[in-house]
Amino acid sequence: TVDRIMADALSSVKWPAGGQYVGDWRAGERLAQSGRGMTWTDKSLDPKDNGGNCYNCHQIDNKEISYGTIGPSLYNYGKLRGVTDPASPDSRPMVEYTWGKLWNARAYNACSHMPRVGHMGILNEAQIRHVMALLLDPASPVNQ
């Protein structure tokens, strides 16, 4: 069933070491805007060389003139969800949801077309932290 698929996907989420969910939004922005990695023309298959390719499906900030529309806009992602400090206990549910969604999108939507960036090794844990910062840090251009 769908509930079982999502439960299995959620149980596969590798939560961040030491509970550190958020990295540097500047590095996250570079990752989100990079489509490099895992194509037949890329010489390296090492996740540290991959980009997140987020722009291909999502609007990331309101200054962009070209972006994908398959996924929802990520503009004001943290702001709209009330995240004023990603380290705050009040923000914890949204921070954990966002990590889980990035790690394995099927944990929250069994039919999601979003790449399971952690589960499939597209991005490593440090890279996911940086994308988390892009989405949740109030100083990030996403939340301006």
SULPEQUI-V122764 format. One record per pair of residues at least 12 apart in sequence whose C-alpha atoms are under 8 Angstrom apart, sorted by the first residue. I is the first residue (numbers start at 1). J is the second residue. D is the distance in Angstrom with one decimal. If there is no record, write none. Layout:
I_J_D / I_J_D
This chain:
2_110_6.1 / 3_110_8.0 / 5_106_7.5 / 5_107_7.6 / 5_110_6.2 / 6_106_5.8 / 6_107_4.4 / 6_108_6.1 / 6_109_6.7 / 6_110_5.5 / 7_107_6.4 / 8_107_7.4 / 9_104_6.3 / 9_105_7.9 / 9_106_5.8 / 9_107_4.5 / 10_100_7.0 / 10_104_7.2 / 10_106_7.6 / 10_107_4.4 / 10_108_7.6 / 12_104_7.6 / 12_119_7.4 / 13_100_6.1 / 13_103_6.0 / 13_104_6.4 / 13_118_7.9 / 13_119_7.0 / 14_103_7.4 / 14_118_7.9 / 14_119_8.0 / 15_99_7.6 / 15_100_7.9 / 16_125_6.8 / 20_129_7.7 / 21_95_7.3 / 21_99_7.3 / 21_129_5.4 / 21_132_6.9 / 22_86_7.4 / 22_129_4.6 / 22_130_6.2 / 22_131_7.9 / 22_132_5.5 / 22_133_5.0 / 23_126_7.3 / 23_129_4.6 / 23_130_4.4 / 23_131_7.7 / 23_132_7.0 / 23_133_5.4 / 24_129_7.5 / 24_130_4.9 / 24_131_8.0 / 24_133_5.7 / 24_134_7.4 / 25_130_5.4 / 25_131_6.6 / 25_132_7.5 / 25_133_4.5 / 25_134_4.1 / 25_135_7.8 / 25_137_7.0 / 25_140_6.0 / 26_130_7.6 / 26_134_7.1 / 26_140_7.7 / 27_127_7.9 / 27_130_5.7 / 27_131_7.6 / 28_127_7.0 / 28_128_7.8 / 28_129_7.7 / 28_130_4.1 / 28_131_4.1 / 28_132_7.2 / 28_133_6.5 / 28_134_5.3 / 29_130_7.9 / 29_131_6.9 / 29_134_6.0 / 30_51_7.7 / 31_50_7.7 / 31_51_4.6 / 31_52_5.1 / 31_53_7.2 / 31_127_7.5 / 31_130_8.0 / 31_131_7.1 / 32_51_6.4 / 32_52_4.8 / 32_53_5.5 / 32_54_4.8 / 32_55_6.2 / 32_131_6.8 / 33_51_7.3 / 33_52_7.1 / 33_53_6.0 / 33_54_6.4 / 33_55_5.6 / 34_50_7.8 / 34_51_4.6 / 34_52_6.1 / 34_53_5.3 / 34_54_7.7 / 34_55_7.9 / 35_50_7.5 / 35_51_5.2 / 35_52_6.4 / 35_53_4.2 / 35_54_7.9 / 35_56_7.9 / 36_49_7.4 / 36_50_5.4 / 36_51_5.1 / 36_52_7.9 / 36_53_7.4 / 37_49_6.3 / 37_50_4.2 / 37_51_6.1 / 38_50_7.0 / 38_122_7.8 / 47_121_6.5 / 47_122_5.6 / 47_123_5.3 / 47_124_6.1 / 48_123_7.0 / 48_124_6.7 / 48_127_7.7 / 50_122_6.8 / 50_123_6.6 / 51_123_7.5 / 52_117_7.8 / 52_122_7.6 / 52_123_7.0 / 55_67_5.4 / 55_68_6.1 / 56_68_4.7 / 56_69_7.9 / 57_69_5.3 / 57_70_4.9 / 57_71_5.1 / 57_72_7.8 / 58_70_6.8 / 58_71_5.2 / 58_72_5.8 / 58_73_5.2 / 58_74_6.3 / 59_72_7.3 / 59_73_4.6 / 59_74_5.7 / 59_75_6.4 / 60_73_6.5 / 60_74_5.0 / 60_75_5.2 / 60_142_6.1 / 61_74_7.0 / 61_75_4.8 / 61_76_7.6 / 61_141_6.3 / 61_142_5.0 / 61_143_8.0 / 62_75_6.4 / 62_142_7.8 / 71_114_7.9 / 74_135_7.3 / 74_142_7.0 / 75_142_5.0 / 75_143_6.5 / 76_135_7.8 / 76_142_5.2 / 76_143_4.2 / 76_144_6.8 / 77_135_5.8 / 77_136_6.8 / 77_142_6.7 / 77_143_6.5 / 78_135_5.8 / 78_136_4.4 / 78_137_7.0 / 78_138_7.2 / 78_142_7.9 / 78_143_6.3 / 79_136_7.5 / 79_138_7.0 / 79_143_5.6 / 81_94_7.4 / 83_136_6.5 / 83_137_7.9 / 83_138_7.6 / 84_137_7.6 / 84_138_6.1 / 85_137_7.0 / 85_138_7.2 / 86_136_6.4 / 86_137_6.6 / 95_136_7.7 / 98_132_7.3 / 99_128_7.7 / 99_132_7.0 / 101_116_7.9 / 102_116_6.4 / 102_117_6.0 / 102_118_6.7 / 102_128_7.3 / 103_116_5.6 / 103_117_5.5 / 103_118_4.1 / 103_119_5.5 / 103_128_7.9 / 104_116_4.4 / 104_117_6.7 / 104_118_6.5 / 104_119_5.7
